[in-house]
Amino acid sequence: MTYLKPWAQVGAVLVSKEYNLKEAQQNAKGLIENWNSYLSGDAYLIVKEDYDHEKQQIDFDSMGGFYGYKFALAELKNQF
């Protein structure tokens, strides 16, 4: 079985002259990282389950839409 390695094409990010260049570059980099995570399937759903002493599930909560492992892990630590 052959696996294809990810590859990128040339793209552009257009920014209004009203924005600070450094801030615009940081925001563009974040958007590109998010988009690449989405396209590569690096997406996560966080699920929290509560069980009683008899190992019966009594409650659960879930949150989705996290792109990138480090962001999902950080959110997991913050929320639960």
URKARA-V94548 format. One record per residue. N is the residue number from 1. RES is the residue in one letter. SS is DSSP state (H for helix, E for strand, C for the rest). PHI is phi in radians with two decimals (999 if undefined). Layout:
# URKARA-V94548
n->{N	N}
res->{RES	RES}
ss->{SS	SS}
phi->{PHI	PHI}
This chain:
# URKARA-V94548
n->{1	2	3	4	5	6	7	8	9	10	11	12	13	14	15	16	17	18	19	20	21	22	23	24	25	26	27	28	29	30	31	32	33	34	35	36	37	38	39	40	41	42	43	44	45	46	47	48	49	50	51	52	53	54	55	56	57	58	59	60	61	62	63	64	65	66	67	68	69	70	71	72	73	74	75	76	77	78	79	80}
res->{M	T	Y	L	K	P	W	A	Q	V	G	A	V	L	V	S	K	E	Y	N	L	K	E	A	Q	Q	N	A	K	G	L	I	E	N	W	N	S	Y	L	S	G	D	A	Y	L	I	V	K	E	D	Y	D	H	E	K	Q	Q	I	D	F	D	S	M	G	G	F	Y	G	Y	K	F	A	L	A	E	L	K	N	Q	F}
ss->{C	C	C	C	C	C	C	C	C	C	C	C	C	C	C	C	C	C	C	C	H	H	H	H	H	H	H	H	H	H	H	H	H	H	H	H	H	H	H	H	C	C	E	E	E	E	E	E	E	E	E	C	C	C	C	C	E	E	E	E	E	E	E	E	E	E	E	C	H	H	H	H	H	H	H	H	H	H	H	C}
phi->{999	-1.85	-1.87	-1.54	-1.45	-1.10	-2.47	-2.14	-1.92	-1.25	-2.46	-2.50	-2.09	-1.71	-2.27	-1.11	-1.18	-1.25	-1.63	-1.15	-1.06	-1.08	-1.12	-1.12	-1.13	-1.12	-1.13	-1.11	-1.06	-1.09	-1.12	-1.16	-1.08	-1.07	-1.10	-1.11	-1.10	-1.06	-1.17	-1.54	1.44	-1.47	-2.11	-2.32	-2.14	-1.74	-2.19	-1.99	-2.13	-1.96	-2.18	-1.51	-1.18	-1.69	1.11	-1.76	-1.18	-1.97	-2.85	-2.64	-2.50	-2.46	-2.42	-2.24	1.56	-1.74	-1.90	1.70	-1.05	-1.13	-1.26	-1.14	-1.15	-1.10	-1.16	-1.05	-1.17	-1.28	-1.48	-2.06}
